[in-house]
Amino acid sequence: MAQQSFQIRPGPPPPMSADDAACRACCGQMRAHWQERPHARLMVVASTPVVEAFGGGVETRYLCLECGHTLMHSTGRFGQGWH
């Protein structure tokens, strides 16, 4: 078996954006239609009813078991969808 050589880059790592921290499935989920079901590696962390002036909804927070990213899904009249 051939040995691999690892090189260490000098200096601090480049800054990460929110999309860099998310796996491919989470990135796709954030761009999905608001009625799209969560991907298979998302686990429900919390689900809270929301009372709004013109109707309520539910905000559900998910944690990805693949990358650790947190996603929110809203069903209220304002801000529906994946965040």
Backbone bond lengths (Angstrom), bond angles and torsions (degrees), N, CA, C in turn:
res aa  C-N    CA-C-N  psi(-1)  N-CA   C-N-CA  omega(-1)  CA-C   N-CA-C  phi
1 M - - - 1.440 - - 1.530 108.77 -
2 A 1.311 116.98 129.57 1.459 121.70 -178.67 1.524 110.03 -75.92
3 Q 1.331 114.82 142.32 1.453 119.27 178.46 1.520 109.81 -85.63
4 Q 1.305 115.49 143.90 1.454 120.94 177.93 1.520 108.64 -98.66
5 S 1.318 115.88 140.32 1.460 119.16 175.72 1.523 108.48 -102.71
6 F 1.301 115.37 133.34 1.453 121.18 -179.79 1.517 108.78 -107.95
7 Q 1.324 116.63 133.12 1.453 121.02 178.24 1.521 108.71 -109.83
8 I 1.313 114.98 136.88 1.453 120.70 178.93 1.515 108.56 -98.17
9 R 1.330 116.00 128.56 1.464 120.39 178.38 1.523 109.57 -79.23
10 P 1.318 117.17 134.42 1.462 118.51 176.59 1.522 111.09 -73.57
11 G 1.323 116.31 149.99 1.458 120.69 176.85 1.512 112.70 90.65
12 P 1.326 116.32 173.94 1.467 121.10 -179.11 1.524 110.91 -72.60
13 P 1.336 116.84 155.24 1.465 119.53 177.46 1.521 110.53 -68.02
14 P 1.337 117.77 155.75 1.467 119.82 177.95 1.523 110.11 -65.65
15 P 1.344 117.63 150.23 1.470 119.78 179.81 1.522 110.90 -64.56
16 M 1.340 115.80 146.81 1.459 121.16 179.89 1.514 110.09 -100.60
17 S 1.313 115.73 143.16 1.459 120.38 172.86 1.522 108.08 -98.70
18 A 1.322 117.31 174.03 1.465 121.10 -179.68 1.526 110.92 -62.29
19 D 1.343 117.72 -36.75 1.457 120.10 -179.89 1.521 111.87 -70.39
20 D 1.352 118.11 -30.08 1.456 120.63 178.79 1.522 111.15 -66.62
21 A 1.332 117.30 -31.99 1.454 121.15 -176.86 1.529 111.74 -78.46
22 A 1.309 117.71 -20.82 1.458 121.80 -175.36 1.528 111.17 -91.40
23 C 1.332 115.46 144.51 1.466 120.14 175.77 1.535 109.29 -74.12
24 R 1.304 116.47 173.11 1.467 121.56 -177.71 1.534 111.47 -60.81
25 A 1.337 116.74 -39.06 1.470 119.88 -179.64 1.532 111.37 -66.10
26 C 1.341 117.51 -38.55 1.474 120.67 178.59 1.523 111.05 -69.10
27 C 1.326 117.02 -39.53 1.471 119.68 177.34 1.521 110.20 -60.99
28 G 1.332 116.70 -41.83 1.460 120.63 177.27 1.519 111.94 -66.44
29 Q 1.332 116.44 -36.32 1.462 120.42 -179.87 1.523 111.00 -65.46
30 M 1.336 117.59 -39.02 1.464 120.95 -179.84 1.523 111.93 -65.74
31 R 1.325 117.10 -23.77 1.466 121.39 179.91 1.530 112.24 -98.15
32 A 1.329 116.74 0.32 1.463 121.35 -175.76 1.530 111.35 -76.90
33 H 1.333 115.11 162.13 1.464 122.38 175.07 1.524 108.45 -61.01
34 W 1.322 117.44 151.19 1.464 120.49 -174.24 1.524 113.06 -64.26
35 Q 1.341 117.97 -23.02 1.464 120.83 179.60 1.531 112.68 -89.91
36 E 1.316 117.53 -1.97 1.471 121.59 -179.03 1.533 110.39 -64.32
37 R 1.328 115.65 139.45 1.463 120.80 178.51 1.527 109.96 -72.72
38 P 1.339 118.22 153.55 1.467 120.73 179.22 1.529 111.09 -66.96
39 H 1.341 116.12 150.78 1.465 118.54 179.14 1.531 110.15 -71.37
40 A 1.312 116.66 165.81 1.464 122.88 -167.85 1.524 114.67 -62.82
41 R 1.326 118.85 -25.07 1.465 120.90 -175.86 1.533 112.96 -96.65
42 L 1.336 118.08 11.27 1.466 121.22 177.44 1.528 110.33 -92.31
43 M 1.338 115.92 132.74 1.453 122.67 179.55 1.532 108.26 -115.81
44 V 1.325 117.09 135.12 1.463 121.54 178.86 1.526 108.98 -69.94
45 V 1.338 115.66 128.00 1.463 121.58 177.56 1.525 109.97 -102.56
46 A 1.337 116.64 -43.78 1.466 120.86 -179.57 1.521 109.30 -153.83
47 S 1.325 115.63 148.09 1.460 121.41 176.57 1.524 107.30 -138.00
48 T 1.334 116.09 121.73 1.456 121.38 -173.23 1.521 110.92 -129.19
49 P 1.346 117.54 129.13 1.464 118.67 173.06 1.526 110.04 -70.33
50 V 1.329 115.79 143.28 1.459 121.81 -179.03 1.523 108.07 -118.81
51 V 1.325 116.72 130.29 1.461 121.99 177.65 1.521 107.68 -102.20
52 E 1.339 115.57 122.17 1.458 121.28 179.21 1.520 108.91 -120.97
53 A 1.307 116.76 164.05 1.462 121.80 -177.43 1.528 112.34 -61.48
54 F 1.324 117.89 -35.97 1.466 121.29 -175.50 1.522 112.60 -112.60
55 G 1.307 118.16 26.22 1.455 121.77 179.84 1.515 110.37 128.61
56 G 1.297 116.17 151.14 1.456 120.96 -176.36 1.506 112.88 -100.37
57 G 1.292 114.40 -174.99 1.449 121.61 178.93 1.517 109.28 -166.13
58 V 1.313 115.59 -168.20 1.458 121.81 179.20 1.518 108.19 -131.91
59 E 1.331 116.02 133.56 1.458 121.13 172.73 1.519 107.62 -109.04
60 T 1.320 115.96 124.09 1.454 121.60 -179.48 1.515 108.98 -118.41
61 R 1.331 115.82 130.36 1.460 120.98 178.96 1.523 108.38 -103.25
62 Y 1.335 116.07 132.41 1.455 123.20 -179.15 1.523 109.85 -118.60
63 L 1.331 116.39 149.41 1.454 123.17 173.89 1.519 107.73 -118.75
64 C 1.331 117.06 130.03 1.464 120.94 179.31 1.526 109.07 -82.16
65 L 1.314 116.62 126.87 1.458 121.68 179.24 1.523 111.81 -77.49
66 E 1.320 117.27 -11.20 1.465 122.42 179.70 1.527 111.52 -86.36
67 C 1.339 117.10 -50.97 1.470 120.50 -172.82 1.527 113.81 -118.39
68 G 1.335 118.32 -10.60 1.457 121.20 179.95 1.519 114.58 83.91
69 H 1.343 117.20 5.53 1.460 121.66 -179.60 1.528 109.34 -72.27
70 T 1.330 117.33 146.35 1.460 122.81 177.19 1.522 109.45 -104.30
71 L 1.331 116.54 129.91 1.462 122.68 178.10 1.521 109.25 -120.86
72 M 1.330 115.77 146.97 1.461 121.90 175.73 1.522 108.50 -114.86
73 H 1.332 115.72 141.90 1.460 121.01 173.69 1.520 107.69 -123.89
74 S 1.332 116.46 125.28 1.465 122.30 -178.14 1.517 110.03 -114.86
75 T 1.344 116.26 139.26 1.463 120.51 177.74 1.518 112.14 -117.24
76 G 1.324 118.56 8.25 1.463 121.55 179.14 1.519 111.71 -72.65
77 R 1.325 115.72 174.56 1.467 120.17 -179.37 1.518 112.01 -68.08
78 F 1.324 117.17 -30.88 1.461 121.38 -179.18 1.526 108.67 -109.64
79 G 1.299 117.67 126.85 1.459 121.48 177.84 1.507 114.20 79.31
80 Q 1.333 117.65 32.63 1.460 120.44 177.60 1.516 109.78 -63.80
81 G 1.327 115.87 142.79 1.453 119.54 171.74 1.508 114.22 122.48
82 W 1.327 113.90 -166.28 1.461 123.10 -178.20 1.516 109.60 -95.27
83 H 1.325 115.89 132.22 1.461 121.44 -179.68 1.514 108.69 -128.25
